[in-house]
Every structure is written in structure tokens, then in C-alpha cells.
């Protein structure tokens, strides 16, 4: 059963922690911060088996998941809602069954219905996501630019920083300094996928004939992403 765990369902989100810890090598301190802080405002799409068979999947086991962490993105002068796709994982015994494909399909349906123009992620391996329409649009900015004004002056596409964003950014920098931050790929990049072509075109101020044309346009822009989660 593929279900969405809504923003306010904190208990439901905690049920995904077992799979997160199985799939990723992040330090416990970072995982604690992620589930206690970041997860209070995100959404999750998960594959749940067992339990009562209700729409919420109560009592079942999370066998596959992805998290949608919300970000406000400046897209060439237009502010849009987007999501950073993180914590993409399937439990080891249930891989190669199409679990993740179904989770992503449901996610794309949800985002298209909500007219979210695009989403982005940091892959461990680009080949895992390229067949779903994700394409690399920029390198991940390992060295953050602290001055938001510099980002606005130099880049066309970037995440807008509000007070909560800045607080989390500083917290994540503290984890980095203690070598307890998220474990990143050796050469991290950012991939993106168009999730609603019409909404993307409206934000960009032009018409695109296909998702491929839209993503190529995005790749030609100056894009800056430094968000860890």
C-alpha cells in the first residue's frame, strides 16, 4: 500500500526511522536532529505492508520511502514551491520488486495535482534516477555562500532563505564542524525533474513543448543549491 504521511503526522513519520537508519550511515546526532526538527515540516510517501489495511497503513511496516522536504525556490525571479527529495530507500530484503517505482509514481501524481513545477534531489548514483526523468542541473555547493545577497546577484535559481531556513543552515554547519553531518557522496550533484510542465512554464514565463525542453532550459541557468536535507 502506497500512502502519504502528512506534515502533522509526527507519529507516522517516526515509523520510517528504522528504515532510515538501516539505509544510511548518518551519525545518530544528525538523525536525531533530522527527525526532531526537519521532519516536523516535511511530507513522506511510503510503501507500507501489513497492519490494519487502512489508508494510513496503521501498524504496518515501512518497506520503501521517500521524504519531501519543502523549499521556496526563486526560479528566475518567480518564487515557487518545490521539494527536496531525500531519504529515498527500500529495505534490503524488498529491493528489485518495483517498490521504489511505485512510491515515485504516487509522488509524481501528488505533485502534479498540486501543480508543483519541479523537484530536486542529490543522488548517490545518477543512473538510479535518470530513467525517471531526473537530470543533473548543477554541482552541489559544498562550500556555502553565507551572504544571501551574493546568491541573489550571481544566480538565477536558488532556495529562498527565511528565518527558519537560516536557523537550520547554521545547525547543519555546526554538525559539519563536528564531523557529524549528513554523509554526502564524494562528488555531489543536484538532479531535478519537471513535475508539472504547465506550472513550470508559467513560472519561467515561457511555453515548453516537453519536460525535456524545460529541463534543458533549466540546465542553462545559473543554479545554486547547498541544502543538505
SENU-779469 format. One line per field, with one value per residue (C-alpha): x, y, z; residue number from 1. Coordinates in Angstrom, 1 decimal. Last residue first. Example, Ala and Ser with C-alpha at 12.3 -4.5 7.8 and 13.67 -1.06 7.14 Angstrom:
// SENU-779469
u <- (13.7	12.3)
v <- (-1.1	-4.5)
w <- (7.1	7.8)
num <- (2	1)
// end
This chain:
// SENU-779469
u <- (18.2	21.7	20.8	23.6	21.7	22.8	21.7	22.9	20.6	21.4	20.3	16.9	16.3	17.4	14.9	12.1	12.9	13.0	9.7	8.1	6.7	7.7	6.0	7.6	7.5	9.6	6.9	4.2	6.3	7.0	3.3	2.4	5.1	4.1	6.6	9.7	12.6	15.8	19.3	21.8	25.4	27.7	31.2	32.1	28.5	27.4	27.2	24.9	26.8	28.7	32.1	31.9	32.2	29.7	27.2	27.6	27.0	23.8	22.6	23.5	21.5	18.6	18.4	18.8	16.0	13.7	14.4	13.7	16.2	14.9	16.4	18.2	17.8	19.1	22.4	25.0	23.2	20.6	23.4	25.5	22.6	22.1	25.6	26.7	27.7	28.0	31.0	29.7	27.6	26.0	27.0	24.3	21.4	21.7	18.6	15.7	13.2	12.6	15.4	17.8	17.1	19.2	21.7	22.7	24.3	24.3	21.8	21.1	17.5	15.2	11.6	9.7	6.7	4.4	0.9	-0.7	-2.2	1.3	2.9	0.5	0.8	4.6	4.7	2.5	4.8	7.8	6.5	5.5	9.0	10.5	8.7	9.4	10.5	14.2	14.6	12.5	15.0	17.3	14.6	13.9	15.3	15.0	15.8	15.6	13.5	14.0	10.6	9.4	7.0	7.7	9.0	9.4	12.6	14.5	13.1	13.4	12.7	10.7	11.7	9.7	11.3	9.6	10.7	11.0	10.0	10.1	9.4	7.6	6.0	2.3	0.6	-1.5	-1.2	-2.9	-5.4	-6.4	-5.1	-4.8	-1.1	0.9	2.8	3.6	5.1	5.9	5.4	6.6	5.9	8.1	7.5	8.2	10.6	13.3	13.4	13.0	13.6	16.5	18.1	18.0	19.4	22.3	23.2	22.9	25.6	24.5	25.3	22.0	19.8	19.1	18.9	16.4	14.4	14.1	13.2	10.2	7.8	8.8	7.0	3.7	4.0	4.7	1.6	1.4	3.1	1.2	2.4	1.4	0.4	1.4	0.0)
v <- (18.0	19.1	22.4	24.0	24.5	27.2	27.3	29.6	28.8	26.6	23.4	25.0	25.4	21.7	20.8	22.5	21.0	17.5	18.1	18.8	21.6	24.4	27.8	30.8	32.9	30.6	30.3	29.8	27.2	25.3	25.3	23.9	21.3	19.9	17.5	18.6	16.6	17.8	16.5	18.1	16.9	15.5	14.4	12.1	11.4	13.1	11.7	14.1	16.0	14.7	15.9	18.4	21.3	19.7	19.3	23.0	23.9	21.9	24.0	27.2	26.1	25.1	28.6	30.2	28.2	29.0	32.7	32.7	31.9	31.5	28.5	29.2	29.6	32.6	33.0	35.7	38.7	36.8	34.5	37.4	39.0	35.8	36.2	32.8	31.2	27.6	25.5	22.1	23.7	20.6	20.6	21.7	20.6	16.8	15.2	13.4	11.8	8.5	6.8	9.4	8.4	5.4	6.3	9.5	7.4	8.6	11.2	14.7	15.6	18.2	18.8	20.7	22.8	21.8	22.0	20.3	17.6	17.2	16.9	14.1	12.1	12.5	11.1	8.2	7.2	7.7	5.3	2.8	2.9	2.5	-0.8	-2.2	-5.6	-5.1	-4.4	-5.9	-7.7	-4.7	-2.2	0.4	4.0	7.5	9.6	12.9	14.6	18.4	19.9	23.0	25.9	28.8	32.3	33.9	35.9	33.3	30.4	31.5	28.4	28.0	24.7	21.8	18.5	15.6	12.3	9.0	5.5	1.7	-1.2	0.7	-2.0	-1.8	-0.8	1.9	2.0	5.4	4.2	1.3	-2.2	-2.9	-3.6	-5.4	-3.6	0.0	1.8	5.3	8.9	11.4	15.0	17.7	20.3	18.5	16.2	18.9	19.2	16.1	13.6	15.4	16.4	12.9	11.6	14.2	13.1	9.5	9.9	9.4	6.0	5.5	2.6	0.8	4.1	5.5	2.2	2.3	6.0	5.5	4.8	8.2	9.8	8.2	9.5	13.0	13.1	16.9	17.1	14.2	10.7	9.8	6.2	3.4	0.0)
w <- (3.9	2.9	1.1	-1.0	-4.3	-6.7	-10.4	-13.1	-16.0	-18.9	-17.0	-16.5	-20.3	-20.8	-18.1	-19.9	-23.3	-21.7	-19.9	-23.3	-25.5	-23.2	-23.1	-21.5	-18.3	-16.3	-13.5	-16.1	-17.9	-14.7	-13.9	-17.3	-17.2	-13.8	-12.1	-14.0	-12.6	-11.0	-10.2	-7.9	-7.8	-5.0	-5.8	-3.0	-2.0	1.3	4.8	6.7	9.4	12.5	11.5	14.4	12.0	9.7	12.6	13.4	9.7	9.9	12.8	11.0	8.0	10.2	11.7	8.3	6.9	9.8	9.4	5.7	2.9	-0.6	-2.4	-5.7	-9.4	-11.4	-9.6	-9.0	-7.5	-5.5	-4.2	-3.2	-1.4	0.6	2.2	3.7	0.4	1.3	0.4	-0.6	-3.4	-5.1	-8.8	-11.2	-13.3	-13.4	-14.9	-13.4	-15.9	-14.2	-16.2	-14.7	-11.1	-10.2	-13.0	-11.2	-8.4	-4.7	-6.0	-4.5	-5.2	-6.9	-7.5	-10.3	-11.1	-8.1	-9.6	-6.6	-8.8	-10.5	-7.0	-5.9	-9.1	-9.1	-5.6	-6.5	-9.3	-7.1	-4.5	-7.2	-8.7	-5.3	-4.6	-8.1	-6.6	-7.0	-3.3	-0.6	1.6	1.8	2.9	0.3	0.5	-0.8	2.3	0.4	-2.3	-2.0	-2.7	-4.5	-4.0	-6.4	-6.3	-9.7	-10.5	-12.5	-10.4	-6.8	-4.7	-1.5	0.0	1.4	2.3	0.5	2.0	0.1	1.2	0.9	3.3	6.0	8.2	9.1	12.3	10.8	7.0	6.8	4.2	6.4	5.9	9.6	9.6	7.0	4.3	3.9	0.9	1.7	0.6	3.2	3.9	5.6	8.3	11.6	9.8	9.8	13.6	15.7	12.8	11.3	14.6	15.9	12.5	12.8	16.3	15.4	12.7	9.1	7.6	5.6	4.7	8.0	10.0	7.5	7.5	11.3	11.2	9.0	11.9	13.3	10.4	11.3	14.9	13.6	11.4	11.0	7.6	6.1	5.6	2.1	1.3	-1.0	0.0)
num <- (229	228	227	226	225	224	223	222	221	220	219	218	217	216	215	214	213	212	211	210	209	208	207	206	205	204	203	202	201	200	199	198	197	196	195	194	193	192	191	190	189	188	187	186	185	184	183	182	181	180	179	178	177	176	175	174	173	172	171	170	169	168	167	166	165	164	163	162	161	160	159	158	157	156	155	154	153	152	151	150	149	148	147	146	145	144	143	142	141	140	139	138	137	136	135	134	133	132	131	130	129	128	127	126	125	124	123	122	121	120	119	118	117	116	115	114	113	112	111	110	109	108	107	106	105	104	103	102	101	100	99	98	97	96	95	94	93	92	91	90	89	88	87	86	85	84	83	82	81	80	79	78	77	76	75	74	73	72	71	70	69	68	67	66	65	64	63	62	61	60	59	58	57	56	55	54	53	52	51	50	49	48	47	46	45	44	43	42	41	40	39	38	37	36	35	34	33	32	31	30	29	28	27	26	25	24	23	22	21	20	19	18	17	16	15	14	13	12	11	10	9	8	7	6	5	4	3	2	1)
// end
